[in-house]
Amino acid sequence: MMCNVVFTDTAKSDLRELAFYLADVSKDKELAVRFLKKLQEKTNILKDFPESGAIPKERILKSNGYRYLVHDDYLIFYHYDKSSNTVYVLAIFNSKRDYMRVMKKYI
């Protein structure tokens, strides 16, 4: 049975900010749109394989069941709730950022 994939408000906000940033830097709105579509397609794998993402090294994130996917230079953090068969995409951010600092609000 396919899993539901839900983007939280934070993840939606991250996507908006990323779109504006890419469009501004590249001066190409279409490039930003294509990048975001590919990023969202990447999350579609979670519909069939919700536990396919990498497990973070940090014990606190691992013990809370967080996982992540990598798309180019970006990390897509999510949590899979088995009881509701739902993946919650929590945050999307550049992999150069300290992800523990970003994910601290979810712990």
N, C-alpha and C positions, 0 to 999 in steps of 0.2 A: 504494500500500500504506500502510495506517495506521501511524503511528508509535506506539511505546510511550511513555507518560508516567510517569515514576517520581519520586515525591517522596522526597528524601533524608531521613535522620533529622533533620537540621537544619530542613528545611522542615516536616516533621511537627510538630516541637517549636514552630516559629514559629506554625503553625496552632492548636495547643493553647493557647499563650499568648494568641494573639489572641482565641480563643473565650472564654477565662476573662476577659480584659480587657473585651471587649464586653458579656458577660453581667453583669459587675460594674458597669460604668459605666451601662448602660442599665436594669439590674434586670429584664431580659427575656431569658431563655435562648433563647426562640424567635427573637428578633431576631438573636442571635449565630449560631444555627444557620442561619438563612436567608442571612445575610451570607456565611458560610463556604461554603455550597452554591453561591452565585452566584460566589464566588471560584474554587471548584474547576471550575465550569462554564466559567469564563473560560479556564482552562488546557486544557479539552477542544479548543479551537481548534487547539492544538499537535499534536493527533493527525493532522489533515489538513494543517496549515500550520506545520510546526515552525520555519520561519525567518521567521515573520510578526511577531515581536516587534521592538521598537525596539532599535537598536544604541547602546550607551552612548557618550558623547563621549570618555571617557578612553581613550587609546590602549592602555594595558595590558589593559583589559577587552575592548576591541574586538579586539585581536590574539589574545586567548585564546578568542574566539568566544562571549563571553557576550552574552545578549540579555535583554530584560525586557518584561513586559506591565504595564499599569497597570489597577488595579481600584480605583475610588474613590480613596481616599488611600493606597493601598498599591502597592508595587512587587513584582512576582513575577520574580525573577531565575532564569534557566535557561541550560543549555548543551545544544546539540544535537550528539549524536555520530552523524554520518552513517554510519559503518561499521557500527554496531549498530542504526541507525534508532531511536534512543532519545533522548528529551528528559529531562534530569535537572533537576527543579525544585530549586534550591539554597537559596533563601532568600526569605522573604516578610516585608516590614517596611514601616513607615510611610514615605511619601515625604518626610516632613520630616527624616528622619534622613540623615546623611551616608552615602550608599551606598558610597562608596569605603572608608570605615572598616569597614563591614559586610562588604564583598566582599573585603577584604584577605586574609582567611584562605583564599580560593580561588585566589589568585594564586601 
